[in-house]
Amino acid sequence: MLYRLLFILILVIQTASARSQEQLHGSALHPFGRYWRTGDQLELTGPASHFGFRMTGTEFKLYAFSRGTHDYLQVEVDGEYRGELIIQDSVHAANTFRTGSPGPHTIWVYRETEAIAGPVIIQTITGTGLHALQRPDAPLIEFIGNSITCGAAADSSKYPCRSGGYFDHSNAYYAYGPRVARALKANYILSSVSGIGIYRNWNSDGPTMPQVYASADFRDNTDRPWDFTAYHPRVVSIALGTNDLSHGDGHTPRQPFDSNTFINAYVKFIGVVKSHYPHARIALLSSPMVRDNDRILLQSCLSSVKSRVDALYPLDKPVALHFFKPMVAGGCGGHPSVEDHGLLAGELLPFFRGLLRSSE
């Protein structure tokens, strides 16, 4: 009898020990947003791409590394934003995050930065009671855009503007798109790249959004094609034009803005989006960073794009337009700040609420 009790006690201890070493490999996670899988690893590529898991205990360890010098992940615990993890470029580095209470907890981890910084590679999560989560079923909005949509240059809490690196000021979690989606209890994807345009970029002729949209990492000539069957957005929001209208750095030769080229490229790109998502409602946004005559010009071009697309697809619901109110942005380099993104989200909330209702 004594031996039997000892045997049972050993089994209990071994089971408890095994539970304390539970782990999830990157391949076991269910990411949402742009990503790529390599063996047991998960690569988060797009801004605000994310994954979730359930856990017990007071902490978890995330083993991850960055392809750049460093990167950031943002952590939500039980629906509340709780802070960041700094991801270094060393392989299999452990990042400990403490929840503050035993749980159980629902954790969501979001990429703070964007594809052009290189992927964040998720290797393993260790903790207790781990269980990978799928996104809850909800309407999906895809936000296509540039640095504004990324939440780039919005956050000076870690480094003041003009110090640190460009990606040290990113904050995808608090960009206008994720804020709108959370308020509407919708899912979201950010398909956005800093400096990008519809026919030319901030300071170059390309690669533009139409050239990189089909890749998982938003890179031209990539061997990582994106699987458009993975998601079925109810609304696709496109906010491009800021960089097409830009004068660049003032040193690189740049031709004057060409309205016809812009409109033609935009119409063609919307055709590509419709080929992947034939039932999605298309929405076009202007830019809070574009002012004066350029603001009027952009709005006129977007109105022309709408007219042409509506004529080409008469059986589809018409393209929706939203022109931002003028804004004096308070972020870095003239970009909207985290606080400004809150204002943009508040302005957009009734617009997207109506789009989701009309597309049911």
PyMOL commands that set and color helices and strands:
alter all, ss='L'
color gray80, all
select helices_A, chain A and resi 2-20+26-28+115-117+147-150+166-169+172-174+176-183+209-212+228-230+242-245+259-276+292-312+332-334+338-358
alter helices_A, ss='H'
color red, helices_A
select strands_A, chain A and resi 22-25+35-38+41-44+50-66+70-77+80-88+93-98+105-111+120-133+140-145+187-192+235-239+281-285+320-322
alter strands_A, ss='S'
color yellow, strands_A
deselect
rebuild
show_as cartoon
